[in-house]
């Protein structure tokens, strides 16, 4: 069985990103390749910012997501509209808006809602964390 995760809760105001990360770790430990992709929407896109710096005594959610994506080959998608609205841009969007730098963290990619629809249509279950 393959899952798609939809995360809508802010990494700073909810436990959605934490809970989803724990779910992935549990799922892939028992069933490798069971996660087809993770789609971050609304304030959840903030987890994909390379410039956010959590306090040293707190978990670095961005790094944790980057690590699991690399280890398990799980694509991490940020809704492009939600991300750009919150100042998270990749290199091409940075050029498009004439910005000096990009702020998208490694292993995250900007995608439209069509990607979410595709994930929903090609997996067995979608689980939302808010």
C-alpha positions in Angstrom: 0.0 0.0 0.0 1.3 3.5 -0.9 0.4 6.7 1.0 0.4 10.3 0.1 0.8 12.8 3.0 -0.9 16.2 2.9 0.4 18.5 5.5 -1.4 21.8 6.2 -0.4 22.7 9.8 2.3 25.2 10.5 5.6 23.8 11.7 5.6 26.4 14.4 2.0 26.4 15.6 0.9 22.8 15.3 2.4 19.4 15.6 1.4 18.4 12.0 4.9 18.3 10.6 6.2 16.5 13.7 3.4 13.9 13.5 3.8 13.3 9.8 7.5 12.8 10.2 6.9 10.2 12.9 4.3 8.5 10.7 6.8 8.3 7.8 9.5 6.9 10.0 7.2 4.2 11.3 5.8 3.4 7.9 9.1 3.0 6.1 10.6 1.0 8.9 8.0 -1.7 8.3 7.1 -1.1 4.7 9.9 0.5 2.6 8.6 2.5 -0.4 5.2 3.0 1.2 5.3 6.8 1.0 4.9 8.1 -2.6 5.2 11.8 -1.7 4.5 14.5 0.8 2.7 17.7 -0.2 3.0 20.7 2.1 0.2 23.3 1.8 -0.9 26.5 3.5 1.5 27.4 6.4 3.1 23.9 6.3 5.3 25.2 3.4 7.3 27.1 6.0 9.1 23.9 6.8 10.8 24.2 3.4 12.6 27.5 4.1 16.4 27.3 4.2 16.7 30.5 6.2 14.6 29.5 9.3 16.8 28.7 12.3 15.2 26.9 15.2 16.7 27.3 18.7 19.5 24.9 19.4 17.5 23.0 22.0 14.6 22.3 19.5 14.4 19.8 16.7 15.4 21.2 13.3 12.3 20.1 11.3 13.7 21.2 8.0 16.8 19.1 8.4 14.8 16.1 9.7 12.6 16.3 6.5 15.6 16.6 4.3 17.2 13.6 5.9 14.2 11.4 5.5 13.7 12.5 1.9 17.3 11.5 1.1 17.3 8.3 3.0 14.0 7.0 1.7 13.9 8.8 -1.7 10.6 10.5 -0.8 9.7 13.6 -2.8 8.8 16.7 -0.7 6.5 19.1 -2.6 5.7 22.6 -1.4 2.6 24.3 -3.0 4.2 27.0 -5.1 1.5 29.6 -4.5 1.6 29.1 -0.8 5.4 29.1 -0.7 5.9 32.2 -2.8 3.3 34.1 -0.8 5.4 33.2 2.3 8.8 34.2 0.8 10.0 30.7 -0.2 11.3 30.7 -3.7 13.6 28.5 -5.8 16.2 29.8 -8.2 13.8 30.3 -11.1 11.2 32.0 -9.0 13.9 34.2 -7.5 14.9 35.4 -11.0 11.2 35.8 -12.0 10.6 38.2 -9.1 14.1 39.8 -9.4 15.2 38.7 -5.9 18.8 38.4 -4.9 18.6 34.9 -3.5 16.5 31.8 -3.3 15.2 30.5 0.0 14.0 27.0 -0.8 15.7 24.3 1.3 17.5 21.4 -0.4 15.3 18.3 -1.2 12.1 20.4 -1.3 10.5 21.3 -4.6 7.9 23.8 -5.6 4.9 22.3 -7.4 1.3 23.2 -8.2 -1.9 21.6 -7.0 -1.8 19.4 -10.1 1.0 17.4 -8.4 -1.3 16.8 -5.3 -4.1 15.6 -7.6 -1.7 13.3 -9.4 -0.5 11.9 -6.0 -4.1 11.4 -4.9 -4.9 9.5 -8.1 -1.9 7.2 -7.9 -1.8 6.2 -4.3 -4.1 4.0 -2.1 -4.6 6.5 0.7 -4.0 10.1 1.4 -3.5 11.2 5.0 -3.8 14.8 6.1 -1.9 16.3 9.0 -3.2 19.7 10.2 
